[in-house]
Structure formats: structure tokens, C-alpha cells
């Protein structure tokens, strides 16, 4: 549907026929000229399109991905030139067409290297081992030619995405394969998914369309434990959720799907990774953005040299919710041809080519998660597809990004709807892409083969992701037993040790370095041969590769057997490194202090709390974004009062029980009027009370009545803990380790709803020693 003041015009670029660059207009200035610094795109914008096209390869690269730094493909020699793969490289399937195939060749090929002459990131990470930090991780990717979404809505297969290993598809549709079938067998994070059915025009609130997605591209192209197979990339699967630094399989971290695209050998639009730890796993992020001098929410561009900012974080509504930066980790971009970022004001104003269509998601742990979006006023989730903020003069309700497609419509679980399987977090969306045309359409009906199969429009009896009418013969059957070779392999009737999709009995022994007549992979899997460095070659065929303590034993064996310790989990015996982190100088690694309970780490940042000083562990809630008693919303505080905005409660000092220096301050209440703080040990969804909302429940206790000052401020503390012990029954005494939530109730005779009282938002405090 159309939007007020916006003409729904489809330009030549909207139809996907124009090249990336327009006639070059060197005099054109960026719309936001103050941003034209040495870090922003500046004069480079005018020639960006020409640079990206001029450095193209000669053959199509249909699917380009980057992978996470924990996966086993990191450091393996790529199939193209034998260069070790890093998490900053852009990879393509290792076949002549660059297209995913069943039984995909392993490993993948580097299409664009991470260093200079590629994306322009720092050199020096080539060959580093999986699970060891090296700050080049690419978090999001686009070549600026994604499909232009129009206000006619979304067709099946229009929205492609990937997830991390913890996303289980909390709410998926009925047609497999989907995350509900693949998560239990560890086959989700290396796959690409897409919407199975059409959806109405954005912005789409939760459940505006039936929750749905379907598997489009697999990690390895082999049948999973669910029995389903579909064309793959050449990555390692399965990869179930684990908390260690080294993962058993790969994760797609960024992706661009454009069938027939001649992708550049250098340059792309991309983002880099945050430095703060993942709040679910406690593991550090790669910190590649900070290492290169950018925010992890900036969209960058490179044409072979050092990257520069294309779209800065604050124009996306990011990096404004807290001191820490947000982490943009998925990207769809239709650049309008100017080479300069021209942000959208409202969805679909890009239809005429005047603005850029830039869609994205944010990583779990980003401060903007939970903030009200500017389109719907709803809390932002990890799985939402977002777009640039809607200004207030066009109806925007916050300064934060606008929800374009809520996660629930794609079958992803959220805290918002209580459907996530990783509560208190939502399911994370890892990569985005919007193909211009179907990737697989063997019957040329304009519909992705996977969607044809899932909707029951064509049969796929052998469950290999290819419509049966498009295959030669009924099915491959090299051993002539009347059973599809893929089913023979997936059921265990036939072995396929080299994972090429052909039963081994149809081939000779291919890899037998020790010449014992047994495949090397069988030697390793059966325990006949060791493979300590996990490179698929029996160790007796190699010299000892890693032996830093020179005891004649592989370092990995020293660690796995307990002969050597590896406290920092970097694969190097600790005796070769010395103590690395010991902030309290007790001769013990900080990580061991924390793991053993010798030191506390309540804020989960990997640093013993005694090295940091008093902590303030709080969270805020009960913001009046929706459900106000008489329309008196204020998404950044309690419900609006007679001053026109809501009362805001904040905490300062620390949450230390011993120091008892917590101070609660509530501003913007009715001046010189009565009020009181009250606390509860539980929180609930907002319930109406007077002109505001109450979110506290459980054991409720009130503090002494007080009067706000002339500026409309009410302060309580320090000494809050001592007051509860002196004045409240034992159930109301604040103890170490307890969590209490606080709100301020106050008189407001001139309030908008006529009840003469109102409440602030809530603040929850976890009290530490």
C-alpha cells in the first residue's frame, strides 16, 4: 500500500536492469555533508560503482558467504589457490559455476580475500587456528544490488537469512525442511533459509503473516540427520550449539545471494564485528570493527584499499542507546547508484531511486535490543529485520531503527512473544540477502525449487531438494540396488567417507596414505589412526606439527590428555606462554579464578570483580510504549504526566550490599508534591494503575513518603539497604544476591487521565557483596 506523501514509482533501477553506477556527477555532495571526513566515503562515492564493476571476475558467483571464527574451515587451505581461509574472506562454492550443489566440494574457495587487494582489512591473520582471535571477522555483506522491495508486498523466496547455532526456529510453519527439523540434528547455522509464503507490505508487526521459512541452501549439501538434503556450499556440518572456543562445524556469518551475478574480486559493502562478549555464551566477539577504527554498527565499503564508512551508525538509529556500540550483523542494500548514502525516511521511499534501501539486523547483546522501534513502538529483537529510523515529523515514535519485518513472521522465536527457545534472548538472525531472481528454478516457473517442493507443487521422493521431474532418470543408483544413492548414504546402507555423494562401494579407495587398503577417513573414525590436528590425514603420514614444549607429542594431545593445561583455550599449552591474565596478581589465571569460584564475575566480562571496583548491576523496564491509560505514552519513561512527558527513574552509585551507596533518582514528576518509592521481588507485564502502569509484583514494600523538589526530582539513597533492615519485616530486607525492582508513585493533580496520580518506569537492581 502507498504511504502519505510518497509516490509509488518504479524506476529503471528498481526493476534491476541498471548497472550499479549512474553517469558520474562529480559535483554531487553527500546529503549529510558534515559526515564527509576521512573515515566516510566522501569523494570516493562518485566512483564507487565504477570501481566495483571494473574489478569484476569473468564468471558468475551465485552465493558468497563469510564464516564465523570458531569453525573448523578456518585455517584450511581453500580449494582455489591453497590459501588458508580466515573469517574475513568472502567465500564461494568450489565448482566451476560458483553455485551450491549436492555433496558440495570441500573446502570452499576464496572469492575475495580479507586483506589489501580484497576488502582492505589488516593482514597477518592468514593461517591462525579456529577459536583463536584475529580481528578481521566480516559480519554482514551486500554488493548493493539486492532486490528492491516495493509496497506490493513480498513473494515467496524474497527474504533470505541465516541464524546462529542457538536459533531453533521457535515458531515455524508446517512445511519442512525448516529449523524445526534441522536444529535437533545440528544442521542450522551453516544453512540459508527463506520465506516460504508471501507476506503483505512492511512494516510487518509480529504475526502479520503466518510464521514460516524453508531451507534453501545447505552447509555441506549432504543428507542431515533429519533425512533432508538440499544443495550445499562446502562447509562443515553438523554444528550444534556449544559454549567452547572451537566449534564442531561452521556458521554462515554473512551472505549475498545473487544468481548470475558477476561479483567483484575486490570490494563490497560490509560490517565488522563488535568487541564486547556474547551475553548468552560469555565468549568474546572478534572485535574487528574496533581494531580497524570503526563502530560495529557502521556499514563500510571497500574497493580494494582500506575500507571507509558508507552508512554511519547514527544514521541507522544505532549506537545511541548506551555507551557500548551496537553490532549490525546482517545487511540487505539496494544502493541507488550515487555512491553516497541517502537514508530512507519512511519504508518504500526508495521505490523512485531517491534514497537507498538499507535493511539490517543487530546481534544479540546490542544495547538497542529492547528499545522501542520508530515505526511500531515495539521492543526491537535480535531476529527483526530493521531499516533506518522514521523521523518524528513523519510519524516516528522513537530515534531508534524502524522494524521492517518482525522476526515472528520468519518463524524466529522472540522474547517479545515468549516463543524463543533461548530465553531471555531472542533467536539471532545472522545474515540477510534479497536475490533478484530464483537461485534454483529447474522447471523455469519463476519459483524456487525448494518452495515448489515444500508447497507440494512438485514431488521430491528422494528428498534431495531437486524436483523429481528435473532429474535424469528416476534417481541415481550406482550400486543398482533399486534405492536412491542419497538414501543409501543417509540411512547407513552405504558409506560415503569422502562425502562426495557417491556410495563408496562404487569407487576405488581414494585416500590411503599409509597404504593399508583402508580409506584414511575410516582409519581415523575407527581409531586405527590418530588425527590430532583434525586435517583428515592420519598422523603417521605426517611429522609432529605442533610441539611447542618439544616433548615429541602434539600440543593438542598434550592438552586433551591433561599433560598440559590450556586455560585460555587457544590451543597452545600454557607452559609455552606463561600466565597471560592475572589482574589480582595471585599467580592464577583470571579465567581459572572465575571458573573455580575464587573470584566473582557478576557482569560476565571475563575480569574478576575485585579488579574493577564496585559494580552497578541494573536494568530498566516498564517504559510506557504501549497500553497507556489514556493514550499518554512515553516510550522512554513512565506514562506521560501533567508536564507532557513521563517520570524517569534511574540508578547510580553501586549495587554493593556492603557499601549501601545505591541512589535512586526520579525526574520529571509533578514539582513539590507527595510521592513514594516501592519495591517488589518480581516483575510482570504492565497493569494499569492511575495514569500510569505498574510492573512490580510478588512481595511488595513501600518506602517513606517524600516530597519532590521544585525541579520535579525525587531522590532516595544512599542507605536504602539499611532502611529496609531497620523498617521492614524480614521478607523485605535486601540481601546479597537478591534482585529487587523499584518504581516511584507520585501525586499528579493535573494529569492527563484525571486520576491525580502516576508512576515512573521501573529499575531492577541485583545486589552484590
Rosetta blueprint (number, residue, H / E / L):
1 X L
2 X L
3 X L
4 X L
5 X L
6 X L
7 X L
8 X L
9 X L
10 X L
11 X L
12 X L
13 X H
14 X H
15 X H
16 X L
17 X L
18 X L
19 X L
20 X L
21 X L
22 X L
23 X L
24 X L
25 X L
26 X L
27 X L
28 X L
29 X L
30 X L
31 X L
32 X L
33 X H
34 X H
35 X H
36 X L
37 X L
38 X L
39 X L
40 X E
41 X L
42 X H
43 X H
44 X H
45 X H
46 X H
47 X H
48 X H
49 X H
50 X H
51 X H
52 X H
53 X H
54 X H
55 X L
56 X E
57 X L
58 X L
59 X L
60 X L
61 X L
62 X L
63 X E
64 X E
65 X E
66 X E
67 X E
68 X L
69 X L
70 X L
71 X L
72 X L
73 X L
74 X L
75 X L
76 X L
77 X E
78 X L
79 X L
80 X L
81 X L
82 X L
83 X L
84 X E
85 X L
86 X L
87 X L
88 X L
89 X L
90 X E
91 X E
92 X E
93 X L
94 X L
95 X L
96 X L
97 X L
98 X L
99 X L
100 X L
101 X E
102 X L
103 X L
104 X L
105 X L
106 X L
107 X L
108 X L
109 X E
110 X E
111 X E
112 X E
113 X L
114 X L
115 X L
116 X L
117 X L
118 X L
119 X L
120 X L
121 X L
122 X L
123 X L
124 X L
125 X L
126 X L
127 X L
128 X L
129 X L
130 X L
131 X L
132 X L
133 X L
134 X L
135 X L
136 X L
137 X L
138 X E
139 X E
140 X E
141 X E
142 X E
143 X L
144 X L
145 X E
146 X L
147 X L
148 X L
149 X L
150 X L
151 X L
152 X L
153 X L
154 X E
155 X L
156 X L
157 X L
158 X L
159 X L
160 X E
161 X E
162 X E
163 X E
164 X L
165 X L
166 X L
167 X L
168 X L
169 X L
170 X L
171 X L
172 X L
173 X L
174 X L
175 X L
176 X L
177 X L
178 X L
179 X H
180 X H
181 X H
182 X H
183 X H
184 X H
185 X H
186 X L
187 X L
188 X L
189 X L
190 X L
191 X L
192 X E
193 X E
194 X E
195 X L
196 X L
197 X L
198 X L
199 X E
200 X L
201 X L
202 X L
203 X L
204 X E
205 X L
206 X L
207 X L
208 X L
209 X L
210 X L
211 X L
212 X L
213 X L
214 X E
215 X E
216 X E
217 X E
218 X E
219 X L
220 X L
221 X L
222 X L
223 X L
224 X L
225 X L
226 X L
227 X L
228 X L
229 X L
230 X L
231 X L
232 X E
233 X L
234 X L
235 X L
236 X L
237 X L
238 X L
239 X L
240 X L
241 X L
242 X L
243 X L
244 X L
245 X L
246 X L
247 X L
248 X L
249 X L
250 X L
251 X L
252 X E
253 X E
254 X E
255 X E
256 X E
257 X E
258 X L
259 X L
260 X L
261 X L
262 X L
263 X L
264 X E
265 X L
266 X L
267 X L
268 X E
269 X E
270 X E
271 X E
272 X E
273 X L
274 X L
275 X L
276 X L
277 X E
278 X L
279 X L
280 X L
281 X L
282 X L
283 X L
284 X E
285 X L
286 X L
287 X L
288 X H
289 X H
290 X H
291 X H
292 X L
293 X L
294 X L
295 X L
296 X L
297 X L
298 X L
299 X E
300 X E
301 X E
302 X E
303 X L
304 X L
305 X L
306 X L
307 X L
308 X E
309 X E
310 X E
311 X E
312 X L
313 X H
314 X H
315 X H
316 X H
317 X L
318 X L
319 X L
320 X L
321 X L
322 X L
323 X L
324 X L
325 X L
326 X L
327 X L
328 X E
329 X E
330 X E
331 X E
332 X E
333 X E
334 X E
335 X L
336 X L
337 X L
338 X L
339 X L
340 X L
341 X L
342 X L
343 X E
344 X L
345 X L
346 X L
347 X L
348 X L
349 X H
350 X H
351 X H
352 X H
353 X L
354 X L
355 X L
356 X E
357 X E
358 X E
359 X E
360 X E
361 X E
362 X E
363 X L
364 X L
365 X L
366 X L
367 X L
368 X L
369 X L
370 X L
371 X L
372 X E
373 X L
374 X L
375 X L
376 X L
377 X L
378 X L
379 X E
380 X L
381 X L
382 X L
383 X L
384 X L
385 X E
386 X E
387 X E
388 X L
389 X L
390 X L
391 X L
392 X H
393 X H
394 X H
395 X L
396 X L
397 X L
398 X L
399 X L
400 X L
401 X L
402 X E
403 X E
404 X E
405 X E
406 X L
407 X H
408 X H
409 X H
410 X H
411 X L
412 X L
413 X L
414 X L
415 X L
416 X L
417 X L
418 X L
419 X L
420 X L
421 X L
422 X L
423 X L
424 X L
425 X L
426 X L
427 X L
428 X L
429 X E
430 X E
431 X E
432 X E
433 X E
434 X L
435 X L
436 X L
437 X L
438 X L
439 X L
440 X L
441 X L
442 X L
443 X L
444 X L
445 X L
446 X L
447 X L
448 X L
449 X H
450 X H
451 X H
452 X H
453 X H
454 X H
455 X L
456 X L
457 X L
458 X L
459 X L
460 X L
461 X L
462 X L
463 X L
464 X L
465 X L
466 X L
467 X L
468 X H
469 X H
470 X H
471 X L
472 X L
473 X L
474 X L
475 X L
476 X L
477 X L
478 X L
479 X L
480 X L
481 X L
482 X L
483 X L
484 X L
485 X H
486 X H
487 X H
488 X H
489 X H
490 X H
491 X H
492 X L
493 X L
494 X L
495 X L
496 X L
497 X L
498 X L
499 X L
500 X L
501 X L
502 X L
503 X L
504 X H
505 X H
506 X H
507 X L
508 X L
509 X L
510 X L
511 X L
512 X L
513 X L
514 X L
515 X L
516 X L
517 X L
518 X L
519 X L
520 X H
521 X H
522 X H
523 X H
524 X H
525 X H
526 X H
527 X L
528 X L
529 X L
530 X L
531 X L
532 X L
533 X L
534 X L
535 X L
536 X L
537 X L
538 X L
539 X H
540 X H
541 X H
542 X L
543 X L
544 X L
545 X L
546 X L
547 X L
548 X L
549 X L
550 X L
551 X L
552 X L
553 X L
554 X L
555 X H
556 X H
557 X H
558 X H
559 X H
560 X H
561 X H
562 X L
563 X L
564 X L
565 X L
566 X L
567 X L
568 X L
569 X L
570 X L
571 X L
572 X L
573 X L
574 X H
575 X H
576 X H
577 X L
578 X L
579 X L
580 X L
581 X L
582 X L
583 X L
584 X L
585 X L
586 X L
587 X L
588 X L
589 X L
590 X H
591 X H
592 X H
593 X H
594 X H
595 X H
596 X H
597 X L
598 X L
599 X L
600 X L
601 X L
602 X L
603 X L
604 X L
605 X L
606 X L
607 X L
608 X L
609 X H
610 X H
611 X H
612 X L
613 X L
614 X L
615 X L
616 X L
617 X L
618 X E
619 X E
620 X E
621 X E
622 X L
623 X L
624 X E
625 X L
626 X L
627 X L
628 X L
629 X L
630 X L
631 X L
632 X L
633 X L
634 X E
635 X L
636 X L
637 X L
638 X L
639 X L
640 X E
641 X L
642 X L
643 X L
644 X L
645 X L
646 X E
647 X L
648 X E
649 X E
650 X E
651 X E
652 X E
653 X L
654 X L
655 X L
656 X E
657 X L
658 X L
659 X L
660 X L
661 X L
662 X L
663 X E
664 X E
665 X E
666 X E
667 X E
668 X L
669 X L
670 X L
671 X L
672 X L
673 X L
674 X E
675 X E
676 X E
677 X E
678 X E
679 X E
680 X E
681 X E
682 X E
683 X E
684 X E
685 X E
686 X E
687 X E
688 X E
689 X E
690 X L
691 X L
692 X E
693 X E
694 X E
695 X E
696 X E
697 X E
698 X E
699 X E
700 X E
701 X E
702 X E
703 X L
704 X L
705 X L
706 X E
707 X E
708 X L
709 X L
710 X L
711 X L
712 X L
713 X L
714 X E
715 X E
716 X E
717 X L
718 X L
719 X L
720 X H
721 X H
722 X H
723 X H
724 X H
725 X H
726 X H
727 X H
728 X L
729 X L
730 X H
731 X H
732 X H
733 X L
734 X L
735 X L
736 X L
737 X L
738 X L
739 X E
740 X E
741 X E
742 X E
743 X E
744 X E
745 X E
746 X E
747 X E
748 X L
749 X L
750 X L
751 X L
752 X L
753 X L
754 X L
755 X L
756 X L
757 X E
758 X E
759 X E
760 X L
761 X L
762 X E
763 X E
764 X E
765 X E
766 X E
767 X L
768 X E
769 X L
